[in-house]
Amino acid sequence: MKNFPLPRIEIDEACRERLLPYCRLQSGQIWEDDKKGHRVGCLDTASEQDITKLMARNKATLAIHDPPYNVAAFAIRDIQAFMLWSKQWIHHTAQHLMPDSSLYVWLGADQNDGFQPLADFMVMMRSEPFKSRSFITMRNQRGYGTPKNWMSVRQELLYYTLGNPVFNVNAEYTDIPKILRGYYKDVAGKRTENIERSGSENIRAGNVWVDIQQVFYRMEENVNGCYAQKPLKAIERIIQASSSVGDNVIDWFAHSGTTLLACELLGRRCFTCDTDPIFCEITIRRLERYRNCAEKGWQNSNPFEKELGIQTVVTNNSEPEQNMQGDLWD
Ligand SMILES: C[S@@+](CC[C@H](N)C(=O)[O-])C[C@H]1O[C@@H](n2cnc3c(N)ncnc32)[C@H](O)[C@@H]1O
């Protein structure tokens, strides 16, 4: 099997040194897509100046943010510092959203440390202009867990709104079959249960998503080197539910560029950024790759395959290391 894995880009200094010369953006720069108007910035979401530059007076109807969780991957900070930082990018988000819009935030809870930062974030959001709407859990299984605790198989997703935004979730049926009966109701004098009443064999999306496969190295959408990649299907579900064709969508933690690609696939315009020039480059290359050969990632390859060649790629990557952010506790 052809395989050119990359190590965790954000921590492998040797790999970073090799990749940086191939990155077209440096800190403060923006790539503008001449086909669909997407924008990718090498910018800091906590900087008002950076975000104002990225948005270029545009406003969005949907924000999908996936910050580092302050748990396993990326730098871990003191919870007070993490919350101050979160307040900054939440404040910028509110400034760049339309009056009727939606905000989704992926966040983890460290069960060995008082469930920070998720618990703190939820409390902090009570003093922000957003209204809480749903608390979604996506099933995310990696590895075999631990015999000392319940296996961690969850990713948390918070859903907030401003004003009265679109919500199209009723149109979408999941791949989850109706396996449980119940919810009886009388229809035309006959007692029916929920399986009989609906036209579909499957259930509609609720706030527990068990039908989405966590990205791993055998999937076409896998981006080698990006250990916190979210599944395209999850991002597409959010975009379809909470925006309309032609809308602007923001994601200020780009990483592997999942939101940018989902916007391209669904006819939305994406404004995205990352502080790391390597993740910015990967984000742009992922879009270009899709446009050139309809591939959604680099299964069996990596975004820098052409430049690095087979023999020069660091190859100590192992299967269980993939997508560290999914494996928060074990
Ligand atoms: C959890 S990953 C996002 C994963 C993404 N949803 C995906 O599917 O690939 C978080 C990303 O945020 C970036 N990041 C961290 N701090 C940032 C900041 N202040 N501004 C912009 N990006 C930041 C990191 O470099 C990392 O790539």
The ligand as an SDF file (V2000), in Angstrom:
LIG
                    3D

 27 29  0  0  0  0  0  0  0  0999 V2000
   -8.8320   21.5730   16.5540 C   0  0  0  0  0  0  0  0  0  0  0  0
   -7.9590   22.2290   15.2180 S   0  0  0  0  0  0  0  0  0  0  0  0
   -9.2820   22.5530   14.0740 C   0  0  0  0  0  0  0  0  0  0  0  0
   -9.6610   21.3270   13.2400 C   0  0  0  0  0  0  0  0  0  0  0  0
  -10.5460   21.6140   12.0540 C   0  0  0  0  0  0  0  0  0  0  0  0
  -11.9140   21.7460   12.4370 N   0  0  0  0  0  0  0  0  0  0  0  0
  -10.4410   20.5170   11.0100 C   0  0  0  0  0  0  0  0  0  0  0  0
  -11.4300   19.8320   10.7260 O   0  0  0  0  0  0  0  0  0  0  0  0
   -9.3460   20.3290   10.4700 O   0  0  0  0  0  0  0  0  0  0  0  0
   -7.5030   23.8050   15.8530 C   0  0  0  0  0  0  0  0  0  0  0  0
   -6.6570   24.6710   14.9260 C   0  0  0  0  0  0  0  0  0  0  0  0
   -6.6610   25.9920   15.4820 O   0  0  0  0  0  0  0  0  0  0  0  0
   -5.4280   26.6140   15.2130 C   0  0  0  0  0  0  0  0  0  0  0  0
   -5.2910   27.7470   16.1450 N   0  0  0  0  0  0  0  0  0  0  0  0
   -4.9160   27.7300   17.4450 C   0  0  0  0  0  0  0  0  0  0  0  0
   -4.9510   28.9790   17.9680 N   0  0  0  0  0  0  0  0  0  0  0  0
   -5.3830   29.7920   16.9840 C   0  0  0  0  0  0  0  0  0  0  0  0
   -5.6300   31.2000   16.9090 C   0  0  0  0  0  0  0  0  0  0  0  0
   -5.4400   32.0010   17.9580 N   0  0  0  0  0  0  0  0  0  0  0  0
   -6.0740   31.7040   15.7250 N   0  0  0  0  0  0  0  0  0  0  0  0
   -6.2600   30.9030   14.6470 C   0  0  0  0  0  0  0  0  0  0  0  0
   -6.0400   29.5810   14.6740 N   0  0  0  0  0  0  0  0  0  0  0  0
   -5.6120   29.0300   15.8200 C   0  0  0  0  0  0  0  0  0  0  0  0
   -4.4110   25.4830   15.3850 C   0  0  0  0  0  0  0  0  0  0  0  0
   -3.2070   25.7710   14.6800 O   0  0  0  0  0  0  0  0  0  0  0  0
   -5.1780   24.2790   14.8200 C   0  0  0  0  0  0  0  0  0  0  0  0
   -4.8240   24.0600   13.4940 O   0  0  0  0  0  0  0  0  0  0  0  0
  1  2  1  0
  2  3  1  0
  2 10  1  0
  3  4  1  0
  4  5  1  0
  5  6  1  0
  5  7  1  0
  7  8  2  0
  7  9  1  0
 10 11  1  0
 11 12  1  0
 11 26  1  0
 12 13  1  0
 13 14  1  0
 13 24  1  0
 14 15  1  0
 14 23  1  0
 15 16  2  0
 16 17  1  0
 17 18  1  0
 17 23  2  0
 18 19  1  0
 18 20  2  0
 20 21  1  0
 21 22  2  0
 22 23  1  0
 24 25  1  0
 24 26  1  0
 26 27  1  0
M  CHG  2   2   1   9  -1
M  END
$$$$
